[in-house]
Amino acid sequence: MSKIIYKKPECLTDATFHYCPGCSHGIVHKLICEVIDELGIQGETIAVEPVGCAVTAHDYFDFDVVQSAHGRAPAVATGIKRALPERIVFTYQGDGDLASIGTAETVHSATRGENITVIFINNTIYGMTGGQMAPTSLPGQVTQTSPYGRDTSTQGYPVRICEMLATLDGPSYISRVATDSVPHIKEAKKAIKKAFENQINGKGFSIVEILSTCPTNWGMSPLEAMQRLRDEMIPYYPLGVFKDVEEVNK
């Protein structure tokens, strides 16, 4: 007798991912869809995708997806959630989108405590547009617009989004996870699930930052990219929970 040991999430379509080999977007897509399946909210979920590598996420998510302008996903998600408060609304954003052109939308939706969920993919570079320096690019990181490495004396320091938002009163849950290993991927799924459960329970704004890879624009193999995530990104962007109102109130 055959036994099913793994099954593709119901709300993940059969479309072939367009992402580059070694990119972590596919991992995160699967985790999101597993969580939505487990919570039984496929028919109530609306995703908001902005400009970036995930601009075609609607090809892979088998639920409603709305396209927003670059950086404006939290504002669009806010409007949808206020108009349709019974729906589960989440944004799926990269670091160039969320931490640069969309900084204001991110900060103000967080400080208002909007009851939405934000999934933030941080790979320290602009992926879709060719590998330019992002707000999260590490000091010394070589990119198309910092060919000699990010010089903090002229280009400033990376923005640590979780640490910054944790100073605000509005957010209910802020967590940073990674995709470089099985244990970290399991922790990532737990964080994503908690962020969605918080919204279901009306607890307000939740954000999960996910450290990811971009082998193509880093100029690395997938294995090298995973090692860079461990050796360089995690020390600068430490993993963990930066705010959890539920724990504080216990």
Phi, psi and omega per residue, in radians:
M1 nan 2.257 3.134
S2 -1.362 2.631 -3.123
K3 -2.253 2.261 3.111
I4 -1.373 2.099 3.131
I5 -1.857 -0.266 3.064
Y6 -2.668 2.490 3.129
K7 -2.412 2.313 3.101
K8 -1.041 2.420 3.111
P9 -0.970 2.463 -3.105
E10 -1.057 -0.656 -3.057
C11 -1.635 0.282 2.978
L12 -1.828 2.137 -3.064
T13 -1.261 3.074 3.115
D14 -1.547 0.049 -3.125
A15 -1.099 2.469 3.118
T16 -1.329 2.266 3.129
F17 -1.055 2.435 3.088
H18 -1.610 -0.090 -3.034
Y19 -1.161 2.658 -3.122
C20 -1.109 2.678 3.063
P21 -0.995 2.290 3.134
G22 1.570 -0.149 3.103
C23 -1.206 2.512 -3.079
S24 -1.555 -0.061 -3.120
H25 -0.974 -0.719 -3.117
G26 -1.079 -0.682 3.102
I27 -1.069 -0.826 -3.085
V28 -1.182 -0.685 3.072
H29 -0.971 -0.793 -3.114
K30 -1.120 -0.726 -3.140
L31 -1.105 -0.762 3.124
I32 -1.041 -0.801 -3.102
C33 -1.193 -0.623 3.061
E34 -1.080 -0.762 -3.136
V35 -1.116 -0.778 -3.135
I36 -1.103 -0.704 3.070
D37 -1.060 -0.830 -3.087
E38 -1.114 -0.603 -3.137
L39 -1.475 -0.176 3.106
G40 1.170 0.657 -3.046
I41 -2.059 0.342 -3.093
Q42 -0.973 -0.782 -3.096
G43 -1.281 -0.224 -3.117
E44 -1.859 -0.050 -3.003
T45 -1.599 2.426 3.027
I46 -2.273 2.156 3.083
A47 -1.725 2.658 3.048
V48 -2.124 2.083 3.138
E49 -1.931 2.290 3.080
P50 -1.718 -2.840 3.061
V51 -1.344 2.499 -3.124
G52 2.521 -2.993 -3.109
C53 -1.046 -0.510 -3.111
A54 -1.578 0.323 -3.083
V55 -1.122 -0.339 3.094
T56 -1.898 0.469 3.120
A57 -1.013 -0.445 3.136
H58 -1.094 -0.342 3.084
D59 -1.237 -0.386 -3.023
Y60 -1.908 -0.404 -3.141
F61 -1.632 2.144 3.138
D62 -1.625 1.022 3.004
F63 -2.751 3.094 -3.053
D64 -1.130 2.350 3.097
V65 -2.343 2.325 3.129
V66 -1.957 2.377 3.093
Q67 -1.562 2.326 3.085
S68 -2.080 2.915 3.050
A69 -1.233 2.860 -3.084
H70 -0.980 2.098 3.086
G71 1.476 -0.143 -2.989
R72 -1.701 0.171 -3.065
A73 -1.006 -0.761 3.126
P74 -1.093 -0.598 3.110
A75 -1.188 -0.752 3.111
V76 -1.140 -0.744 3.126
A77 -1.084 -0.668 3.099
T78 -1.056 -0.801 3.137
G79 -1.089 -0.755 3.136
I80 -1.114 -0.789 -3.086
K81 -1.149 -0.663 3.137
R82 -1.246 -0.579 3.112
A83 -1.356 -0.598 -3.117
L84 -2.235 1.234 -3.024
P85 -1.082 -0.329 -3.136
E86 -1.417 -0.205 3.129
R87 -1.463 2.706 3.061
I88 -1.718 2.029 -2.998
V89 -2.054 2.253 3.079
F90 -2.405 2.647 3.039
T91 -1.823 2.683 3.115
Y92 -2.272 1.821 -2.937
Q93 -2.302 2.603 3.029
G94 -1.595 3.035 -3.076
D95 -1.238 -0.629 3.089
G96 -1.109 -0.636 3.139
D97 -1.305 -0.958 -3.000
L98 -1.298 -0.686 -2.989
A99 -1.728 0.031 3.138
S100 -2.151 -1.537 -3.095
I101 -1.162 -0.406 -3.106
G102 -1.839 0.293 -3.094
T103 -1.004 -0.796 -3.100
A104 -1.080 -0.790 -3.138
E105 -1.082 -0.694 3.136
T106 -1.123 -0.915 -3.068
V107 -1.104 -0.766 -3.039
H108 -1.335 -0.553 3.039
S109 -1.197 -0.567 3.109
A110 -1.226 -0.802 -3.077
T111 -1.232 -0.424 3.039
R112 -1.389 -0.197 -3.130
G113 1.191 0.602 3.126
E114 -0.982 2.421 -3.078
N115 -1.448 1.146 3.112
I116 -2.269 2.931 3.116
T117 -2.052 2.329 3.124
V118 -2.034 2.161 3.028
I119 -1.810 2.030 -2.978
F120 -2.004 1.951 3.134
I121 -1.626 1.996 -3.117
N122 -1.918 1.837 3.047
N123 -2.033 0.281 3.021
T124 1.048 0.474 3.135
I125 -2.859 2.718 2.969
Y126 -1.366 2.014 -3.066
G127 -1.470 -1.012 -2.984
M128 -1.141 -0.575 -3.021
T129 -1.609 0.086 2.973
G130 2.026 0.189 3.005
G131 1.629 0.552 3.087
Q132 -1.318 2.837 3.084
M133 -1.112 2.371 3.118
A134 -1.885 2.940 3.083
P135 -1.041 -0.406 -3.099
T136 -1.726 -0.016 3.116
S137 -1.004 2.409 -3.044
L138 -1.320 2.705 3.055
P139 -0.965 2.279 -3.128
G140 1.467 -0.087 -3.097
Q141 -1.213 2.285 3.111
V142 -1.473 2.202 3.069
T143 -2.396 3.138 3.129
Q144 -1.105 -0.507 -3.127
T145 -1.873 0.076 2.979
S146 -2.395 1.137 -3.012
P147 -1.117 -0.318 3.096
Y148 -1.822 0.188 -3.112
G149 1.701 2.559 -3.134
R150 -1.085 2.065 -3.139
D151 -1.694 1.887 -3.048
T152 -1.174 -0.334 3.140
S153 -1.250 -0.434 3.132
T154 -2.054 -0.442 -3.058
Q155 -1.940 0.049 3.075
G156 1.303 -3.094 -3.104
Y157 -1.782 2.760 3.089
P158 -1.056 2.623 3.104
V159 -1.595 2.147 3.040
R160 -1.653 1.699 -3.013
I161 -1.098 -0.818 -3.093
C162 -1.070 -0.789 -3.141
E163 -1.100 -0.692 -3.135
M164 -1.160 -0.837 -3.102
L165 -1.206 -0.422 -3.134
A166 -1.192 -0.252 3.088
T167 -1.405 -0.191 -3.104
L168 -1.538 2.677 3.122
D169 -1.421 -0.414 -2.991
G170 -1.223 -0.761 -3.036
P171 -1.146 2.583 3.094
S172 -1.773 -0.478 -3.082
Y173 -2.620 2.205 -3.140
I174 -2.362 2.132 -3.063
S175 -2.481 2.580 3.030
R176 -2.143 2.254 -3.094
V177 -2.303 -3.113 -3.097
A178 -2.520 2.939 -3.078
T179 -2.112 0.385 -2.993
D180 -1.563 -0.172 -3.092
S181 -2.692 2.843 3.132
V182 -1.051 -0.817 3.108
P183 -1.039 -0.703 3.135
H184 -1.214 -0.620 3.104
I185 -1.145 -0.669 3.081
K186 -1.111 -0.701 3.090
E187 -1.155 -0.634 3.112
A188 -1.078 -0.752 3.131
K189 -1.106 -0.699 3.115
K190 -1.071 -0.730 -3.129
A191 -1.156 -0.751 3.118
I192 -1.081 -0.743 -3.137
K193 -1.120 -0.733 3.137
K194 -1.114 -0.684 3.141
A195 -1.098 -0.709 3.096
F196 -1.226 -0.708 3.121
E197 -1.097 -0.651 3.091
N198 -1.033 -0.734 3.125
Q199 -1.170 -0.757 3.113
I200 -0.991 -0.656 -3.110
N201 -1.573 0.156 3.042
G202 1.211 0.532 -3.055
K203 -1.557 -0.101 3.057
G204 1.796 -2.753 -2.971
F205 -1.195 2.252 3.045
S206 -2.280 2.467 3.077
I207 -2.356 2.348 3.041
V208 -2.075 1.962 3.066
E209 -1.550 2.251 -3.077
I210 -2.084 1.966 3.097
L211 -1.216 2.199 -2.979
S212 -2.297 3.057 -3.114
T213 -1.987 2.740 3.030
C214 -2.475 1.264 -3.055
P215 -0.938 -0.683 -3.081
T216 -1.077 -0.916 -3.092
N217 -1.409 -0.294 3.011
W218 -1.424 -0.258 -3.096
G219 1.232 0.692 -3.065
M220 -2.301 2.829 2.961
S221 -1.323 2.833 3.103
P222 -0.974 -0.693 3.141
L223 -1.176 -0.738 3.098
E224 -1.096 -0.659 -3.134
A225 -1.133 -0.747 3.098
M226 -1.074 -0.681 3.131
Q227 -1.179 -0.657 3.089
R228 -1.101 -0.710 3.109
L229 -0.988 -0.769 -3.129
R230 -1.211 -0.800 -2.983
D231 -1.396 -0.552 -3.018
E232 -2.018 -0.752 -3.041
M233 -1.334 -0.846 -3.079
I234 -1.086 -0.687 3.068
P235 -1.069 -0.610 -3.130
Y236 -1.457 -0.588 3.122
Y237 -2.050 1.384 -3.062
P238 -1.060 2.485 -3.134
L239 -1.383 2.726 3.070
G240 2.482 3.139 3.101
V241 -1.677 2.144 -3.103
F242 -1.701 -0.357 3.046
K243 -2.785 2.347 3.080
D244 -2.595 1.713 -3.091
V245 -1.034 -0.595 3.134
E246 -1.047 -0.748 -3.139
E247 -1.223 -0.676 -3.132
V248 -1.099 -0.629 -3.062
N249 -1.471 -0.056 -3.133
K250 -1.258 nan nan
